[in-house]
Amino acid sequence: MNWLLGLAAAAQLTAAAPAPPSEYTVDRWTVEDGLPNNALSDVMQSRDGYLWIATWAGTVRFDGVRFTRVAEDLPNDHARALLEDRSGGLWIGVSGGGLARLQGGRVSDVFTIAQGLAGNDVRALAEDGDGRIWAGTENGISVIASGRVTTFRAPRDLPGNTINALARGRDGRIWIATSEGLCQTKALHLACTPLGTFTGRPKTILEDRAGRRWVGTDAGVFSIAGGGSPCGGLGCFPGREVSALLEARDGGIWAGFADSSVALIRDRVVERLGPADGLPAGGPVVALHEDVEGSVWVATYNGGLGRLKPKRVTMYSTAHGLPAKVVGSIVQDAAGTIWAGAQCGPVSELRNGRFEPRFAEYTKDACAWTLWPARDGALWIGTRGNGLFRWAGGRMEHFEKANGLSDDYICGLFEDRQGRLWIGTETGGLHVYADGHLSRAYGAADGVATHDLASFAQDREGRVWIGSNANGLSVFEHGVFRTLRGADAPPTGNIAGLLVDSRGDLWIGSAAHGLFRRRNGKYQPFGADQGLGDRLVAVMLEDRESNLWVGTARGISRLPRNRIDEVADGRRASLDPIILDRSDGLLNVEGSGGGLDPSGLRDRDGRLWFSTIDGIAVIDPATFRTNRIAPRVLVEDVIAGGLPSPRAADGTVHVAPGTPSIEVRYTAFSFLAPQKVRFKFRLRGYDQDWRDVDTRRVAYYTRLPPGEYTFEVLAANNDGLWSSAPATLGFVVAPFWWERRPVQAAATLLLLVMGGVAVRRVSLRRARARLAELEREQALDRERERIARDLHDDLGSRLTHIAIMADAPGANDRDGRIARAARDAVQTMDELVWAVNARNDTVEGFAQYLAQFAEEHVAAGGLRCRLLVPPDLPARTLGADVRRHLYLACKEAVNNAVKHARASEIRVGVRVDADALVVEVVDDGRGLTKEDMDPTGNGLKNLRERMDAAGGTLALESAPGRGTRIIFTTPL
């Protein structure tokens, strides 16, 4: 009792202070969102994950996205109470229809007064520790065990017959709230207490985990421990009708009231929320329920369904004193005071949970949007159109064009470690205030990228980085300004923010290209392609754990440091950030910091403050809650050919032959942000890998071939945590009669027999044709050998005889010319004979002949010749035509090297690479000029034509004074 009195006193003190921002976001659903009726009776979450809602127009289940009507075979649609028993059965109390039990989605049992139920209007349900079902009605209470019904009524068993509420205690016993008093069960016995120990008539009852009993009446909340004395004070809401009670998992107590509002008593503080905060307005709160993720669901008598979700973002808005929705700078001075600039409005100071305007008499109507708290205690105020102000020692100093300021529009303020204040203007360039003096304006002529100078940062080396929202990045080092150009410049010129992190890296936020990290002069993107969530970066802050928080146009993204490193190293494709939006407490997802500095703050307690276009968002990373509950996944239905396909007794779905389309509908239960739940699925036996389908909750397949398949689906919650095991569903696509295995086996055997006969005939025909072809080839080879032999033996000997006679003693010049011509003819004829002879159609034969020619010809020219021919060339065929054109090309290359290269050595190499013959002719001569390497010149033109005829390629490498290398490549 003392605890409750202390709580009440604390509540009174809390109420005296200005109300801090609410810790909960409020969502609501009505008939417009899919509810069958706004008149609700009960709400609960079943173990499979669904949220069940009892309404006056039927019972529905909710997965966070879709409402689905269930139990449409109830005695009537007015459901009043819900309960899931230990075996997974769902009990529904029906107004005027008794009690029904659902199993497998169908009504399996119905209990009415005909079966001994106390009354047909079942208002409350509970299961005791022994598995008995207690049903409270308008005419007493009944307990159901093993199909038997036992009923208790007033005056013998109960103080009153109207049962308003049931609650299970921590020991498994049931508490009963009647209109005339309270009872507690022990097995099948009741111990009752009439009215008089508390004020008012009981409406609801609760026993918390500590064993304290709470009762809500039409006159407030009371504790029935310690003699039933009322707790009194605001903590017990005297005089207010309490219609529902709930113990939260964190130990707080929720109370629902007849005026549609709720209150939370926790840690000696009372927080109240009602229709003004977004809760449904429509009579009493009839039920409260906390789901597994910590959201509290509020069912109202005639206003629909509400949900209270713990915020991860605390908001300060115009409701908390901010002079304008759009916020500029947020800073904290040496005394710990938080200051905010506005677009447009005066400076605001945070006092006792509210922002109060300051210095409006100085800044007048100008927007005081840019602030800086100097280390000397001064507060600098930059305005839009009225210059710069310095508040120090109770005195305001004003800088404007009239006394040295180049521009009255101030975009950014920054104090470096040397105590210099950097002042960025819209069009007037950059000023520095140091030692009580304002410098001249620095501009493009000084190396500053001017226009909208709104971002500053200082790195470990003392360099000051200056960002322009129009013209890129500048740096001040060693007393000199420099604008970064070329490869040294960031990928974008629209700099929206700068941050030097705890590792010394410079982070650059842009207006349209996301985020970049500068390290060692290189830029690495961390934008939309890497999963940032948006292209516009408004604010960047680093928490004490080195995680990066980025305010964008679509919310605030949390980038864990380990994921940043993994993406940077190529070990991860996406940052997969946690993105905070309206569902986390933001009034508007768009940040407002881009284009002025400083627009965000990490205060001395580690909290992060973000400026937005609708107030200030505050996040405490130390207490930041991530959703560590992986969503449970469920396969709901299979629609085959447009019709539902029921599951067989073994849980599989059988699909008829030739079904043109199959839809598999699935869901996942994560109510914190169901619109962010992502899915991936695969059909084992059909899909090669998982398909990532984002938020889609249906899988589509067309014309699946007959077979047995297993559908698997996984889900990730709003914070990217994936379910540990997939939900599965097996289904079988039946074949047509001609697709059945026995039929196919018989058809296959028949086809094999017929195919064998046909193959044999075709094989014999091909064998005969191949034999004839070989005979023709052999005849052709014999003819080629005969022609080569006749040319060598007859024409060759005659030409040799002519050359000998022309070289006889006493021969004149004419005879010498005849002898040389004859010897050339002999050489040409020898090459022709070599080319024609079929015995030389090998790589080895080609290599030997080319080597012989090269060695003789290079030596005759007085040069060194090096031959690089492997002794174990593979036995590969080289056709006569290819062999001849390749040889003539190589011969011309050797001749050119001997005649024109002025070389001392010529190297000829032959090798086989994979399925290609490669010949290299290399000299160490004078090399070729650009004119020599003209591909239209006769020399190169002839070589390329030869290689084209051989079906190969030519590559040339040369430079003046560095020799020439020609590479001939011919496929084998």
TAFENMO-V850192 format. One record per pair of residues at least 4 apart in sequence whose ideal C-beta (glycine too) atoms are under 8 Angstrom apart, sorted by the first residue. I is the first residue (numbers start at 0). J is the second residue. Records with the same first field share a line. If there is no record, write none. Layout:
I: J, J
This chain:
0: 4, 222, 224, 225, 228, 230
1: 5
2: 6
3: 7, 222, 230, 234, 235
4: 8, 230, 231, 232
5: 9, 267
6: 10, 230, 232, 234, 264, 267
7: 11, 230, 231, 232, 233, 234, 235
8: 12, 232, 234
9: 13, 234, 267, 268
10: 14, 232, 233, 234, 264, 267, 268, 269
11: 15, 232, 233
12: 16
13: 267, 268, 269
14: 233, 269
16: 351, 352
17: 351, 352, 353
18: 352
19: 313, 352
20: 313, 314, 315, 319, 352
21: 270, 272, 276, 310
22: 270, 309, 310, 313
23: 270, 272, 295, 307, 308, 309, 310
24: 307, 308, 310, 581, 582, 583, 584
25: 272, 276, 277, 278, 305, 306, 307, 308
26: 277, 305, 306, 308, 582
27: 277, 278, 279, 303, 304, 305, 306
28: 32, 33, 34, 61, 66, 303, 304, 305, 306
29: 34, 37, 279, 302, 303, 304
30: 34, 35, 36, 37, 303
32: 66
33: 59, 65, 66
34: 39, 52, 54, 59, 66, 303, 304
35: 54, 56, 57, 59, 66, 68, 76
36: 54, 55, 56, 57
37: 54, 279, 281, 299, 301, 302, 303
38: 54, 55, 56, 281, 300, 301
39: 52, 53, 54, 55, 285, 286, 298, 299, 300, 303, 304
40: 53, 54, 55, 77, 78, 79, 80, 285, 286, 298
41: 52, 53, 78, 79, 80, 81, 285, 286, 298
42: 50, 51, 52, 53, 81, 286, 287, 288, 296, 298, 304
43: 50, 51, 81, 82, 83, 286, 288
44: 48, 49, 50, 51, 288, 290, 291
45: 49, 51, 60, 83, 87, 89
46: 83, 87
47: 87, 631, 633, 668
48: 62, 630, 631, 633, 667, 668
49: 60, 61, 62, 668
50: 60, 61, 62, 63, 290, 296, 670
51: 58, 59, 60, 61, 69, 81, 83, 89
52: 58, 59, 60, 61, 66, 298, 304
53: 58, 78, 79, 80, 81, 91, 92
54: 58, 59, 76, 78
55: 76, 77, 78, 94
56: 76, 77
57: 68, 70, 71, 73, 76, 78
58: 68, 69, 70, 73, 78, 81, 91
59: 66, 67, 68, 69
60: 66, 67, 69
61: 65, 66, 67
62: 67, 666, 667, 668, 673
63: 668, 669, 670, 673, 676
64: 666, 673, 674, 696
65: 666
69: 101, 104
70: 78, 89, 91, 99, 101, 104, 106
72: 105, 106
73: 78, 91, 93, 96, 99, 106
74: 93, 95, 96, 97, 99, 109, 111
75: 93, 94, 95, 96
77: 93, 94, 95, 96
78: 91, 92, 93, 94
79: 92, 93, 94, 120, 121, 122
80: 90, 91, 92, 121, 122, 123, 124, 134, 135
81: 89, 90, 91, 92, 124
82: 89, 90, 124, 125, 126, 132
83: 87, 88, 89, 90
84: 88, 89, 90, 126, 130, 132
85: 126, 130
88: 100, 101, 102, 107
89: 100, 101, 102
90: 98, 99, 100, 101, 124, 132, 134
91: 98, 99, 100, 101
92: 97, 98, 121, 122, 123, 124, 134
93: 97, 98, 99, 119, 121
94: 120, 121
95: 119, 120
96: 109, 111, 119
97: 109, 110, 111, 112, 114, 116, 119, 121
98: 109, 110, 111, 116, 121, 124, 134, 143
99: 106, 108, 109, 110
100: 106, 107, 108, 109
101: 105, 106, 107
102: 107
103: 107
108: 146
109: 114
110: 114, 115, 116, 134, 141, 143, 148
111: 116, 119
112: 116, 117, 118, 119
114: 148
115: 141, 148, 149, 150
116: 121, 134, 136, 141, 148, 150
117: 134, 136, 138, 139, 140, 141, 150, 151, 152, 160
118: 136, 137, 138, 139
119: 136
120: 136, 137, 138
121: 134, 135, 136
122: 135, 136, 137, 162, 163
123: 134, 135, 162, 163, 164, 165
124: 132, 133, 134, 135, 165
125: 132, 133, 165, 166, 167, 173
126: 130, 131, 132, 133, 167
127: 131, 133, 167, 171, 172, 173, 184
128: 167, 170, 171, 172
129: 144, 171, 186
130: 144
131: 142, 143, 144, 187
132: 142, 143, 144
133: 140, 141, 142, 165, 173, 175, 184
134: 140, 141, 142, 143
135: 140, 162, 163, 164, 165, 175
136: 140, 141, 162
137: 160, 161, 162
138: 152, 160
139: 150, 151, 152, 153, 156, 157, 160, 162
140: 150, 151, 152, 157, 162, 165, 175
141: 148, 149, 150, 151
142: 148, 149, 150, 151, 187
143: 147, 148
144: 149
149: 187
151: 155, 156, 157, 189
152: 156, 157, 160
153: 157, 158, 159, 160, 177, 179
154: 158
156: 189, 191
157: 175, 177, 179, 182, 189, 191
158: 177, 179, 180, 181, 182, 191, 192, 193, 194
159: 177, 178, 179, 180
160: 177, 178
161: 177, 178, 179
162: 175, 176, 177
163: 176, 177, 178, 201, 202, 203
164: 175, 176, 201, 202, 203, 204
165: 173, 174, 175, 176, 204
166: 173, 174, 176, 203, 204, 205, 206
167: 171, 172, 173, 174, 206
168: 172, 173, 174, 183, 206
169: 206, 208, 210
172: 183, 184, 185
173: 183, 184
174: 181, 182, 183, 204, 205, 206, 212
175: 181, 182, 183, 184, 189, 191, 204
176: 181, 201, 202, 203, 204, 214
177: 181, 182, 201
178: 200, 201
179: 193, 194, 200
180: 191, 192, 193, 194, 201
181: 191, 192, 201, 204, 214, 223
182: 189, 190, 191, 192
183: 189, 190, 191
184: 188, 189, 190
185: 189, 190
192: 196, 223
194: 200
195: 227
196: 223, 226, 227
197: 214, 216, 221, 223, 227, 229
198: 216, 218, 219, 221, 229
199: 216, 217, 218, 219, 240
200: 216, 217
201: 214, 215, 216
202: 215, 216, 217, 240, 241, 242
203: 214, 215, 241, 242, 243, 244
204: 212, 213, 214, 215, 244
205: 212, 213, 214, 215, 244, 245, 246, 252
206: 210, 211, 212, 213
207: 211, 213, 246, 250, 252
208: 246, 250
210: 224
211: 222, 224
212: 222, 223, 224
213: 220, 221, 222, 223, 244, 252
214: 220, 221, 222, 223
215: 219, 220, 241, 242, 243, 244, 254
216: 220, 221, 240, 241
217: 240, 241, 257
218: 237, 238, 239, 240
219: 229, 235, 236, 237, 238, 239, 241
220: 230, 234, 235, 236, 241, 244, 254
221: 227, 228, 229, 230, 235
222: 227, 228, 230
223: 227
229: 235, 237
230: 234, 235
231: 235, 237
232: 237
233: 269
234: 264, 269
236: 241, 254, 256, 262
239: 256, 257, 258
240: 256, 257, 258, 283
241: 254, 255, 256, 257
242: 255, 256, 257, 283, 284, 285
243: 253, 254, 255, 283, 284, 285, 286, 287
244: 252, 253, 254, 255, 287
245: 252, 253, 255, 287, 288, 289, 295
246: 250, 251, 252, 253
247: 251, 252, 253, 263, 265, 289, 293, 295
248: 289, 293
249: 265
250: 265
251: 263, 264, 265, 266
252: 263, 264, 265
253: 261, 262, 263, 287, 289, 295
254: 261, 262, 263, 264
255: 260, 261, 283, 284, 285, 286, 287, 297
256: 260, 261, 262, 283, 284
257: 282, 283, 284
258: 273, 283
259: 273, 274, 278, 279, 280, 281, 282, 283, 284, 299, 302
260: 271, 272, 273, 274, 278, 284
261: 271, 272, 273, 278, 284, 287, 295, 297, 307
262: 269, 270, 271, 272
263: 269, 270, 271
264: 268, 269
265: 270
272: 276, 278, 307
273: 278, 280
274: 278, 279, 280, 302
277: 305
278: 297, 299, 302, 305, 307
279: 297, 299, 302, 303, 304, 305
280: 299, 302
281: 299, 300, 301, 302, 303
282: 299, 300, 301, 302
283: 299, 300
284: 297, 298, 299, 300
285: 298, 299, 300
286: 296, 297, 298
287: 295, 296, 297, 298
288: 295, 296, 298
289: 293, 294, 295, 296
290: 294, 296, 670
291: 628
292: 626, 628, 669, 670, 671
293: 308, 309, 671
294: 306, 307, 308, 309, 670, 671
295: 306, 307, 308
296: 304, 305, 306, 307
297: 304, 305, 306, 307
298: 304, 305
299: 303, 304, 305
306: 670
308: 582, 671
309: 624
310: 583, 584
311: 579, 583, 584, 618, 623, 624
312: 555, 579, 583, 584, 585, 616, 617, 618
313: 584, 616, 617, 618
314: 584, 585, 586, 614, 615, 616, 617
315: 319, 320, 321, 349, 354, 614, 615, 617
316: 321, 324, 586, 613, 614, 615
317: 321, 322, 323, 324, 614
319: 352, 353, 354, 614
320: 347, 353, 354, 355, 356
321: 326, 339, 341, 344, 347, 354, 614, 615
322: 341, 344, 345, 347, 354, 356
323: 341, 342, 343, 344
324: 612, 613, 614
325: 341, 342, 343, 591, 611, 612, 613
326: 339, 340, 341, 342, 591, 610, 611, 612, 614, 615
327: 339, 340, 341, 342, 366, 367, 368, 369, 370, 591, 592, 595, 598, 610
328: 338, 339, 340, 368, 369, 370, 371, 412, 595, 596, 597, 598, 610
329: 337, 338, 339, 340, 370, 597, 598, 599, 600, 608, 609, 610, 615
330: 337, 338, 370, 371, 372, 597, 600
331: 335, 336, 337, 338, 372, 600, 602, 603
332: 336, 338, 372, 376, 378
333: 372, 374, 376
335: 602, 603
336: 348, 349
337: 348, 349, 600, 602, 608
338: 346, 347, 348, 349, 370, 372, 378
339: 346, 347, 349, 354, 370, 610, 615
340: 346, 347, 366, 367, 368, 369, 370, 380, 381
341: 345, 346, 347, 366, 367, 368
342: 366, 368, 383, 591
343: 364, 365, 366, 368, 383
344: 356, 366, 367
345: 356, 357, 358, 359, 362, 367
346: 356, 357, 358, 362, 367, 370, 378, 380
347: 354, 355, 356, 357
348: 354, 355, 357
349: 353, 354, 355
350: 354, 355
358: 362, 367, 380, 388, 390, 395
359: 363
361: 388, 395, 397
362: 367, 380, 382, 385, 388
363: 385
365: 382, 383, 384, 385
366: 382, 383, 384
367: 380, 381, 382, 388
368: 381, 382, 383, 595
369: 380, 381, 382, 409, 410, 411, 412, 595, 596
370: 378, 379, 380, 381, 412, 597
371: 378, 379, 381, 412, 413, 414, 420, 597
372: 377, 378, 379
373: 377, 378, 379, 414, 418, 420
374: 414, 418
375: 391, 418
376: 391, 392
377: 389, 390, 391
378: 389, 390, 391
379: 387, 388, 389, 390, 412, 420
380: 387, 388, 389, 390
381: 387, 388, 409, 410, 411, 412, 422
382: 386, 387, 388, 407, 408, 409
383: 408, 409
384: 407, 408
385: 399, 407
386: 397, 398, 399, 400, 404, 407, 409
387: 397, 398, 399, 404, 409, 422
388: 395, 396, 397, 398
389: 395, 396, 397, 398
390: 394, 395, 396
391: 396
397: 402
398: 402, 403, 404, 437
399: 404, 407
400: 404, 405, 406, 407
403: 437, 439
404: 422, 424, 427, 430, 437
405: 424, 427, 428, 430, 440
406: 424, 425, 426, 427, 428, 440
408: 424, 425, 426, 427
409: 422, 423, 424, 425
410: 423, 424, 425, 451, 452, 453, 468, 594, 595, 596
411: 421, 422, 423, 452, 453, 454, 455, 595, 596, 597
412: 420, 421, 422, 423, 455, 596, 597
413: 420, 421, 423, 455, 456, 457, 463, 596, 597
414: 418, 419, 420, 421
415: 419, 421, 457, 461, 463
416: 457, 461
417: 433, 461
418: 433
419: 431, 432, 433
420: 431, 432, 433
421: 429, 430, 431, 455, 463, 465
422: 429, 430, 431, 432
423: 429, 451, 452, 453, 454, 455, 465, 596
424: 428, 429, 430, 440, 452
425: 450, 451
426: 449, 450
427: 440
428: 440, 441, 442, 443, 447, 449, 452
429: 440, 441, 442, 447, 449, 452, 465
430: 437, 438, 439, 440, 441
431: 437, 438, 441
432: 436, 437, 438
433: 438
441: 445, 446, 447, 480
442: 447, 449
443: 447, 448, 449, 482
445: 480
446: 473, 479, 480, 481, 482
447: 452, 465, 473, 480, 482
448: 465, 467, 470, 471, 472, 473, 482, 492
449: 467, 470
450: 467, 468, 469, 470
451: 467, 468, 469, 594
452: 465, 466, 467
453: 466, 467, 468, 494, 495, 594, 595, 596
454: 464, 465, 466, 468, 494, 495, 496, 497, 508, 596
455: 463, 464, 465, 466, 497, 596
456: 463, 464, 497, 498, 499, 505
457: 461, 462, 463, 464, 499
458: 462, 464, 499, 503, 505
459: 499, 503
460: 476
461: 476
462: 474, 475, 476
463: 474, 475, 476
464: 472, 473, 474, 497, 499, 505
465: 472, 473, 474, 475, 480
466: 471, 472, 473, 494, 495, 496, 497, 507
467: 471, 472, 473, 492, 494
468: 493, 494, 495, 510, 593, 594
469: 492, 493
470: 482, 492
471: 482, 483, 488, 489, 491, 492, 494
472: 482, 483, 488, 489, 494, 507
473: 480, 481, 482, 483
474: 480, 481, 483
475: 479, 480, 481
476: 481
483: 487, 488, 489
484: 488
487: 520
488: 492
489: 494, 507, 509, 515, 517, 522
490: 512, 515, 522, 524
491: 509, 510, 511, 512, 515
493: 509, 510, 511, 512
494: 507, 508, 509
495: 508, 509, 510, 535, 536, 537, 592, 593, 594
496: 506, 507, 508, 536, 537, 538, 539, 592, 593, 596, 598
497: 505, 506, 507, 508, 539, 596
498: 505, 506, 508, 539, 540, 541
499: 503, 504, 505, 506
500: 504, 506, 541, 545, 547
501: 541, 545
502: 545
504: 516, 517, 518
505: 516, 517, 518
506: 514, 515, 516, 517, 539, 547
507: 514, 515, 516, 517, 522
508: 513, 514, 536, 537, 538, 539, 549, 593
509: 513, 514, 515, 534, 535, 536
510: 535, 536, 593, 594
511: 534, 535
512: 524, 526, 534
513: 524, 525, 526, 527, 529, 531, 533, 534, 536
514: 524, 525, 526, 531, 536, 539, 549
515: 522, 523, 524, 525, 526
516: 522, 523, 525, 567
517: 521, 522
518: 523
523: 567
524: 528, 529
525: 529, 531, 558, 563, 566, 574
526: 531, 534
527: 531, 532, 533, 534
529: 566, 572, 573, 574
530: 572, 573, 574, 575, 576
531: 536, 549, 551, 556, 558, 574, 576
532: 551, 553, 554, 556, 576, 578
533: 551, 552, 553, 554, 556
534: 551, 552
535: 551, 552, 590, 593
536: 549, 550, 551, 593
537: 550, 551, 552, 589, 590, 591, 592, 593, 598, 609, 610
538: 548, 549, 550, 590, 592, 593, 598, 599, 609, 610
539: 547, 548, 549, 550, 599
540: 547, 548, 599, 600, 601, 607, 609
541: 545, 546, 547, 548, 601
542: 546, 548, 601, 605, 607, 620
543: 605, 620, 621
544: 560, 620
545: 560
546: 557, 558, 559, 560, 620
547: 557, 558, 560, 563
548: 555, 556, 557, 558, 607, 609, 618, 620
549: 555, 556, 558, 576
550: 554, 555, 590, 592, 599, 609, 610, 611, 616
551: 555, 556, 589, 590
552: 588, 589, 590
553: 578, 580, 588, 589
554: 578, 579, 580, 583, 585, 588
555: 578, 579, 585, 590, 609, 616, 618
556: 574, 576, 577, 578, 579
557: 576, 577, 578, 579, 623
558: 562, 563, 574, 576
559: 563, 576
560: 564
561: 565
562: 566, 571, 574, 575, 576
563: 567, 574
564: 568
565: 570, 571
566: 570, 571, 572, 573, 574
575: 719
577: 625, 717, 718, 719
578: 675
579: 583, 584, 585, 616, 618
580: 585, 588
581: 585, 586, 587, 588
582: 671, 672, 674, 675, 717
583: 672
584: 616
585: 611, 613, 616
586: 611, 613, 614
587: 611, 612, 613, 614
588: 611
589: 611, 612, 613
590: 598, 609, 610, 611, 612
591: 598, 610, 611, 612
592: 596, 598, 599, 609, 610
593: 598
598: 609, 610
599: 607, 608, 609, 610
600: 607, 608
601: 605, 606, 607, 608
602: 606, 608
604: 619
605: 619, 620, 621
606: 617, 618, 619, 620
607: 617, 618, 619, 620
608: 615, 616, 617
609: 615, 616, 617, 618
610: 615
611: 615, 616
618: 623
619: 623
625: 718, 720
626: 669, 671, 716, 717, 718, 720
627: 720
628: 669, 716, 720
629: 714, 716, 720, 721, 722, 723
630: 667, 668, 669, 676, 714, 715, 716, 720, 722
631: 667, 668, 722
632: 665, 666, 667, 678, 712, 713, 714, 722, 725, 726
633: 665, 666, 667, 668, 726
634: 663, 664, 665, 710, 712, 726, 727, 728
635: 664, 665, 666
636: 643, 644, 663, 664
637: 643, 644, 652, 654, 661, 662, 663, 664, 728, 730
638: 642, 643, 644, 661, 662, 664
639: 644, 652, 654, 655, 658, 660, 661, 662
640: 655, 658, 659, 660, 661
641: 660
644: 652, 653, 654, 730
645: 652
646: 650, 651, 652, 728
647: 651, 652, 653
649: 729
650: 728, 729
651: 728, 729, 730, 731
652: 728, 729, 730, 731
653: 730, 731, 733
654: 658, 661, 703, 730, 731, 732, 733
655: 733
656: 705, 732, 733, 734, 735, 738
657: 735
658: 703, 732
659: 701, 702
660: 699, 700, 701, 702
661: 699, 700, 701, 703, 730, 732
662: 697, 698, 699, 700
663: 680, 697, 698, 700, 710, 712, 728
664: 696, 697
665: 678, 680, 696, 697, 698, 712, 726
666: 696
667: 676, 678, 714, 716, 722
669: 673, 676, 714, 716, 717
671: 716, 717
672: 676, 716, 717
674: 694
675: 694, 716, 717
676: 694, 714, 715, 716, 717
677: 691, 693, 694, 714, 715
678: 691, 692, 693, 694, 695, 696, 712, 713, 714, 715
679: 689, 690, 691, 692, 712, 713
680: 689, 690, 692, 698, 710, 711, 712, 713, 725
681: 686, 688, 689, 690, 710, 711
682: 686, 698, 700, 708, 709, 710, 711
683: 708, 709, 710, 711
684: 706, 707, 708, 709
685: 700, 703, 706, 708
686: 690
689: 713
690: 698
692: 698
698: 710, 712
703: 708, 732
704: 732
705: 732, 733, 734, 735, 738
706: 731, 732
707: 729, 730, 731
708: 729, 730, 731, 732
709: 727, 728, 729
710: 727, 728, 729, 730
711: 725, 726, 727
712: 725, 726
713: 721, 722, 725
714: 721, 722
715: 719, 720, 721, 722
716: 720
722: 726
734: 738, 739
735: 739
736: 742
737: 742, 743, 746
738: 742, 743
739: 743
740: 744
741: 745
742: 746
743: 747
744: 748
745: 749
746: 750
747: 751
748: 752
749: 753
750: 754
751: 755
752: 756
753: 757
754: 758
755: 759
756: 760
757: 761
758: 762
759: 763
760: 764
761: 765
762: 766
763: 767
764: 768
765: 769
766: 770
767: 771
768: 772
769: 773
770: 774
771: 775
772: 776
773: 777
774: 778
775: 779
776: 780
777: 781
778: 782
779: 783, 837
780: 784, 837
781: 785
782: 786
783: 787, 835, 836, 837, 879
784: 788, 836, 837, 838
785: 789
786: 790, 835
787: 791, 832, 835, 836
788: 792
789: 793, 794
790: 794, 795, 828, 831, 832, 835
791: 795, 828, 829, 832
792: 796
793: 797
794: 798, 828
795: 799, 825, 828, 829, 832
796: 800
797: 801
798: 802, 821, 824, 825, 828
799: 803, 821, 825
800: 804
801: 805, 817, 818, 821
802: 806, 817, 818, 821, 822, 825
803: 807
805: 810, 814, 815, 817, 818, 821
806: 810, 814, 815, 818
807: 814
810: 814, 815, 818
811: 815
812: 816
813: 817
814: 818
815: 819
816: 820
817: 821
818: 822
819: 823
820: 824
821: 825
822: 826
823: 827
824: 828
825: 829
826: 830
827: 831
828: 832
829: 833
830: 834, 886
831: 835
832: 836
833: 839, 848
834: 839, 879, 882, 883, 886
835: 879
837: 879
838: 844
839: 844, 845, 848, 879, 882
840: 844, 876, 877, 878, 879, 882
841: 845, 874, 875, 876, 877
842: 846, 872, 873, 874, 875, 876, 877, 909, 911, 916, 971
843: 847, 872, 874
844: 848, 877, 882
845: 849, 877, 882, 885, 886, 909, 916
846: 850, 868, 872, 909
847: 851, 868
848: 852, 886
849: 853, 886, 889, 890, 907, 909, 918
850: 854, 866, 868, 907, 909
851: 855
852: 856, 890, 893
853: 857, 864, 866, 889, 893, 905, 907
854: 858, 864, 866
855: 859
856: 860, 893, 894, 897
857: 862, 863, 864, 893, 897, 905
858: 862, 864
860: 897, 898
862: 897, 902, 903, 904, 905
863: 903, 904, 905
864: 904, 905, 906, 907
865: 904, 905, 906, 907
866: 906, 907, 908
867: 906, 907, 908, 909, 910, 919
868: 872, 908, 909
869: 909, 910
872: 909, 911
873: 911
875: 911, 916, 971
876: 971
877: 881, 882, 885, 916, 969, 971
878: 882
879: 883
880: 884, 948, 949
881: 885, 949, 950, 951, 969
882: 886
883: 887
884: 888, 945, 946, 948, 949
885: 889, 916, 918, 945, 946, 949, 951, 967, 969
886: 890
887: 891, 945
888: 892, 942, 945, 946, 949, 953, 967
889: 893, 907, 918, 920, 967
890: 894
891: 895, 938, 941, 942, 945
892: 896, 920, 942, 965, 967
893: 897, 905, 907, 920
894: 898
895: 899, 900, 938
896: 900, 902, 905, 920, 922, 924, 963
897: 902, 905
899: 924
900: 905, 922, 924, 925, 962, 963
901: 924, 925
902: 922, 923, 924, 925, 962
903: 923, 924
904: 922, 923
905: 920, 921, 922
906: 919, 920, 921, 922
907: 918, 919, 920, 921
908: 917, 918, 919, 921
909: 916, 917, 918
910: 916, 917
911: 915, 916, 917, 971
912: 917
914: 970, 971
915: 968, 969, 970, 971
916: 968, 969, 970, 971
917: 966, 967, 968
918: 966, 967
919: 964, 965, 966, 967
920: 964, 965, 967
921: 962, 963, 964, 965
922: 962, 963
923: 962
924: 962, 963
925: 959, 960, 962
926: 957, 958, 959, 960, 961, 962, 963
927: 931, 932, 955, 957, 958, 959, 963
928: 932, 959
929: 933
930: 936
931: 936, 938, 957
932: 939, 955, 957
933: 939
934: 939, 940, 943
935: 939, 940
936: 940
937: 941
938: 942
939: 943, 953, 955
940: 944
941: 945
942: 946, 953, 965
943: 947, 953
944: 948
945: 949
946: 951, 952, 953, 967, 969
947: 951
949: 969
950: 969, 970
951: 967, 968, 969, 970
952: 967, 968
953: 965, 966, 967, 968
954: 965, 966, 968
955: 963, 964, 965, 966
956: 963, 964, 965, 966
957: 961, 962, 963, 964
